[in-house]
Amino acid sequence: MGHMLESLLPQVDEFIALRREIHRFPELAFDEHRTSALVADKLQAWGYEVTRGLGGTGVVGTLRRGTSQRRLGLRADMDALPIQETSGRPWASACSGRMHACGHDGHTAMLLAAARTLAEQGRFDGTLHLIFQPAEEGAGGAVRMMADGLFERFPCDAVFAMHNLPGIAQGELWLREGPAMASSDDVTITLHGTGGHGALPHKAADPVVAAASLVMALQTVVSRNVDPQLAAVVTVGAMQAGQANNVIPASARLELSVRALDRGVRALLKDRIHAIAQAQAQTYGVRAEVDWRDGYTVLVNSPAETALAVQVAQDLLGAQRVNGRAPALTASEDFAFMLERVPGAYLFIGNGDGSDGNAASACMVHNPGYDFHDDNIAVGSAYWVALTQRFLAVQGDLA
């Protein structure tokens, strides 16, 4: 299928320009009105049946060919982040305090480029649903779309999604079967003590000392409670207490990010963090209040769909540019919720390692200097076309 890349080259400049336009006007979660309208208008012009406003600002484009009952879903995310861009690109964000720091502009452009190719020359038999999702960055847009009837209204036998990955050579495709990205839960632990004068600590119950001890005790969850062969993260990202050096405050607050690549480990982390918080508080004569907020679930790639995705990648790029046993990541992704409902796979496309002099594409996502690598639009869209034509193969074509 190497010819797939060559056939897309004449039109790739159009979609690079489209990607840069989206980049200049980034929109945050559930506010992707401009981007959503652009996507919907393009799909409609190419002959897709378009549904707007699913899950707020989500868009689904449907294209049917032939008589097969097979149904495929491909998903791209559209939202940006509340970050001030410093990339210095000519197409840098025109919106203060907002930027596409995770490459969702590129993901949208890749799927749109594939959409046009499939509409104009795609050979497939079945139903293709292109899912453009809002609010991936922590706001759970996938859940909103599903609550709005995504898979009831647009049933899929499998769903796939792709994300760029800086630090990996541009255009390489990385996949893995099974747990591929971590769950992510947010936790606030508030320690309630008794405030007092810093010179008279015996007349207070100091939540700061308790908080300091608790931060250290929480490090034992991963090192001593989780199986060393399983991954877990307990990060205390914020510790807030007091305002003056001679005043013992009445309370202290810790903010935690908790992640796991196994559902059982996720439950263990919750049990241990609750228990340690209560025990540490009791030791120091204060009271612990734990506010646990369930976030994204573990992302699990199903075996058959992952094997198919790897095969399509190898046929397109050659085995040397595909890693079918990529390491799992402890970052999180709400496509995980879609994969709990429908089998499928989530894959990564290398955004660059800096070897080509493109420092912005090698810069890690969620960084103000980051930019999507435009050469990936040809590779990523060619992959979506190849996967669609393989999954919805016409009788007699390559199975």
N, C-alpha and C positions, 0 to 999 in steps of 0.2 A: 504493500500500500504506500510505498515511498512517493508515488506520483501524486498522492493526496496533497502533500506540502507544496509541490510545484504548481498544482492547479489553483491553489489559493493565493499564490504570490501576487498576481495582477491586482487583486482587490485588497490586499492587506494594508496598503497605505491609507485607504479610506477608513479602516477600522482603528488604525493607530491614531488618526486624527480624531476619531470619535472617542477613543479612550482618553485622549488629552483634553477634549472638551468636558467629558465627565469629571476628569481630575480637577479642572479649573473651578468647577462648581460643586464641591462636595456637600453632601447632605447627611445629617445624623439620623439615628434610628427613628423609624416611622415618620420621618419628614422628607422622604426621598421623592417628593412630588415631581420635580423637574426630571430626575433620572427615570422614574417610573413612566412618565408620559413619553419620554424619548424612546424607551424600550418598547412600549405598547404601540406607538406610532410606526416604528420600524417594522415590527412583526406584522402589523396589519397591512402595511404596504407590500409585504412579501407574500401575503396570502394566508397567514395564520389566522385561526380563530382565536381571538384575544379576549381574555377575561381580566379586567382591571379591578383594583381595590381589594384583592383577596388578602385578608389579614392586615388591613390598613392600606399599605401602599404596594403590596405584592402584585405581580403580573404573571399570568400563565398564558403561553402561546401554544396552541395545539395544531398539529398537522397530521392528517390521516392519508395513508396511501394503501391501495390494495385491499385485501379481504381478511388478513390475519387478525386474530384477536390479541396478539402480543402488544404490550404497552410499556413504553420506556419513559422514564423521567430524568431530565438533566437539570441540575440546579446551579445557579450563580447568585452571589450575594451583592447587594448594591450600596450598603451604608458606609459612611466615613467615620472618622474619629475626632473627638474634641482636642486636637493638637495643632499648634502653630507651625506651619511648614517652614523648613529652612533649607530645602533641597537646592534652591537657586535655579530650578528649571524654568524655561520660558513659559511653560504651561502650569506653573505652580498655582496653588490654590489662590483664588481671588476672594476668598471668604475668610476673614480674620478668625483665628481660633479653631478652624476646621480644616482637615485635610484627609485625603485618601492615603493613610499611612499603613494600610494593610493590603492594598492591591485589588480591592473589590471593583475598582474602575476597570482594571485589566480583566478580571473574571467576567464582568458583564460584557466587555468588548469581545472576548474570546467566544462566548456563547452566542452573541449576536452575529459574529462572522460565520460561525457554524450554521446558525439559523438561515442565513441568506443562501449559503452554499447548498444546504439540504433542500430549501424551497426551490431553487433554480435547477439543481442537477442531482439531488439525492435519489439514490435507488434503494428503496426500502419497502417493506410490507408490514403494516401495522400502524400503531398510533404513537406519535411522539409528543410528549408534554415538556415544554421548556419552562422551568420554574425560576422566576427572578424574585428573590426573597429580600425583604427589608430586615433591618435590625438584627444582624448576626452578632454584632459586637456587645454581647452581654444582655441584650434586651429580649432575646428569645423570639425572634421573628418567625422561626420555623414552627414553633409551638402555636403562635397566633395564626399562621396560615393553615395548620392542621385543624385547629379549633374552628376555623372558618370553612371547614369541609374540603380541604385540599385533596385528600386521597379518596374521599367519597365522590367528589365531583370529577376528579381526574385520576382514576385508578391506575396504578403502576405495578408492573410485575417486578421491576427493579428500578432503583434510583442511584445516580452517580453525581459526584461533585468533585471539583478540583480547586486547589489552593496553591499559590506560588510559595516557594521556600527559598529565601536568601541563604547564601553559603553553599549552595549546590550549583554545579555548572548549569548555565542557562539551557533550558529546553530538555534536560533530563527528566524522566518520569520515575517517581518513587512510590511504591505501594507496599502494603503488608496485609496479610490475612489476620483476622481477629482484632483484639484491642489495639487501636492505632492512635487514639488521642484520649486524654484523661478527662475524668469528671472534674468539675470545678464548683466548690461550695464556698460561700462567704460566711464568715463567723465574726460576731462581735462579742467579746467577753468584757463585761463591766464588773469591776471589783468595788463594792460599796464598803467603805470603812467609816472611821470617825475622824473628822478633821481636828486640827489643833495647832498649837504653836510649835515651830521647829525646834525650840529650845526645851520643850517639855514632851518628848515623844512618848513617854510612859503614860501620858494622859490621853493619847490618841490611839486609833487602830489604823496603821499606815498602809494604804492601798498601793503606794508606790513600791515599797519593798516586796509586797505580795506579787505585784505585777512583774517585777524584775525576776523573782524566783519562778513565776509561772512561765515566763518566756523561756527560761533555761529548761524547766521541766518538760515543756512541750517538745523540745528537741529529742526526747527519749521515745516519743511515739514511733517515729520512723526508724530510729536506730535500734530499738529494743522490743517493739510490739509487732512490727510488720515483717513478714517473711523477707529475708535479704534478697531473694530472687524476684520479688515483686516490687514495683515502683510506687512511691508515694511522696507527697510533698506537703509539709506543714510550714507555711511562711507567715511570720508575724511582720506585716508590712507597716503597721503604724502602732505607736504607743503614746498615749496622750494623758497627761496628768499634771495638775498644778500650774501655778503661774509665778510663784515667788520662792526664793530659796529658804525663807524662814517660816513658811507655812506648809503644814502637812494637809494635803487636800482631802476632801471627803470621798473622792472616787478616782478611779483610773480606768482607762479603756484600752483594750487591745483589738486590733483588726487583723483577722487571719484570712489567708487564702489556703484552701485545703484541696488537694488533688490526688486522684488515684487512677490506675489503669485496670482495676478489677473491682467489680461491684461488691464483692465480699470485703475487700480492703477498705472500700469507701465506708461501709457500715462500721468496720472496726475503728477507723479513724474517728468517726462520730462518737462512738461509745467511749473511747479512751480520752478524747479531748474534754468531753463532759465530766468524766470521772476525775481527771487530773485537775481541772479548774475548781471543782468543788473541794477536793482534798487539799489543794494548795491554799485556797481561801480559808478553810477551817484551821489550817496550821498557823496562819497569821492573824486569826481573829477577825476576818472580814467575811463578806458574803459575795458569792459569785453569781452573776446573772449571765447566762449563755443564750445568745440570739443566733440560732443556726438557720441560714437561708440556703435551701437547696438550689443549686445552679444547674449547669449543664451535666448531662449524664455521660458515661463512658461511651466513646465512639467505637463501634465494633463492625468491622468489615466482614461480610458473609463469604464463605469459602468459594462457592461456584462463581459468584459475581466477581470476586477479586481475581480468580484464575483467568476469567474471560478478559478482564481489564488489563491484566499483565500481558496476555497473549496479543491483544490488540496493540498495546504499546510496543512490544517487541517487533511486531510485523511492520509498524509504522516507522520506528526509529532505529531498529537493530538492537540486539540483546545488550550490546555494550553500553547503550545509553538508557537502560532500564534497570532499576533495582527493585526486584519483586519481593525482597525480604528486608525492606527498610526498617530502621529502628522506630519504635513508637515515640510519640512526642507527649510531653506533659502539659502542653497547651491544650485548650479546649475549643469546641466547635458545636454549634447547635444543630448541625446536620445529623448529629448523633441521635436526636429525637426522631428524625425521619427514618433512620436506619433501624430504630426499634419497631417501626410500623411496617417497613418494606425492606426486603433484602437489597444489598447494593454495596458500593465501595466508595471511599474517599481517597483521592490520590493527590500527590504533590508534583508540581512542575518547578524545576530549578530556576530561580530568579537571577542567578549569577553568583560567582565566587570572587569577583573583582579581577579575574585574570584578563578580561577584555578591556580593562580600564574604566569600567562602568561602576564607580564606587557606590552610587545611589541605589543600584539594584542589589548590590551585595550587602547593603545596610539592612539590619534586622527590621522586621515589621514593627509597627507601633513606635517608630523612631522618627523624629521630625525631619531627618535627612533622607528618608526612604523614598524610592520611586519604583514602580512596576517596570519590568524589562519589556519593551515593546516587541522585541523579536519573539516573545512567547505567544503573541496573538496568532501568528501563523501556525506554530506548533500546537497550541492548545485547541484552536478551532479545527485543525486537521484531525486531532485526536477525537474530538466529539463527533465529527462526521464519520470517521472510521468505526467508532464504537456503535453509533446508531445503525450503520449499514451492516454491522456484524450481528448486533442483537436483534434487529428487525430484518434479518436477511430474507431476500426474495427466494422463493423455492428454486433450487438449482444453483444458486450462488454459493460462495464459500460459507460453510456453516461454522 
